[in-house]
Amino acid sequence: MSYDEDLANRVRELLADKAGVSEQLMFGGLAFLVNGNMSVSVSRHGGLMLRVEPSRTAALLRRPHTRPVVMRGREMDGWLLVGAEAVKTKRQLAPWVARGVAYASSLPPKR
């Protein structure tokens, strides 16, 4: 299954005025990078994969329709999956995208 093009277009719309944004196929979805750092990805499983401040992971996981990213059997601090049901509207989507962009923007640019 490929990623949701409609959701990708909605994310593009939110990021249209942001400097340093690029797109890259990653993790089976379409990732949006800020200065080379992944901020948010439209997942091939629906919804988003999001990069956030690691210390905020636990609090954000208490929100509906979120779950941790698990790699090699280990939950990854600073990474969340946000279900499609949590990003149906612009009002729901925008804060998640903003969180990912804010964290990626706080990191040193990659070359």
N, C-alpha and C positions, 0 to 999 in steps of 0.2 A: 504494500500500500504506500502511495506517495503522500506527501504532506498536503494539507488543505490550502489550496491556492487562494481561496477567498480570505481565509484568516491571514495568510501571508500578505495579501494586498491591504488588509486592514492594519497590519503592523507597519507596512511601508508608509501608509498614510500618516500614522502617528509619528514616524521617524523622518518624515520628509524635510523638516527644517533643522534637523540635527547634523552638525558637522562631523566628519570622520566615520560615517556609517558605511559599511559594506555588507555584502551578502555572500554566504558561502554554504555549500551543501556540507552538512556535518551531522553525525549521529542519525543518519537516515532522514533528516529533515532539512529545513532551510534556516540557517543561523544568521542572525544579524549581529555584526561585530561593531564595536566602537573603538576606533584606533587600534584595531587588531584583536581586541578582547571580546569574547563572546558575551552578549548581554541577554539575548532571548532567542529561542529557536522554535519555529513552528514544527511540532513533532509529527512524525509519520503515524503515530498512534492517536492523534487528535490532541488538541490543546497545545500547551506550551511547555518547553523546558526552559527554566529561568535560572539565571545566575544572580545570587544575592549576597549581601554581607553574611559571612558564615555565622556570626553571632546572632543573626536574626532568623536563622533556619527554623529552630524549634517553635518560635512564636508564629511564624508564617505557616507552619505545618498544622497549626490549630484551626486555620481557616478552612471553610468547606471546599471540597473538591481538590485538595492538594495532597501530594504524597512525596516522599523523598525519592531522589534519584539513587538507584542502587547499581553500583558497578562492581563486578567480581564479588558479589555477595555482601558488599559493604555500603551502608548509607553514606552519602557524600554531603558533608556540611557545605552550605553555600549553593546547593543545587536543588531545585524543586521541579516537580511536574504539576502543572495546573491543568485540570481537566477542561475539556471543551465546554462543559456546562457552566463553567466559571468565567468564560470569556465571550459569551454570546453577543453582548452589546458593547458599544464603544465605552460606555461608562464603566463596565466591568473590566474590559481589556486594558484601558489606558493606565490605570495604576500599576498593573503587573508589568507592563512594558516599561513604565517610568522607573520602577524598582530595579529592573535589570540594567537599564541604561545608566542609572545613577551609580550602581556598583561598578559596572565596566568602565565608566568615565573616571572613577577614582583610582583605577589601576594605571601603572606606567604604560605608555603606548608601546606596542610591539612593532618591530620593524618589518 
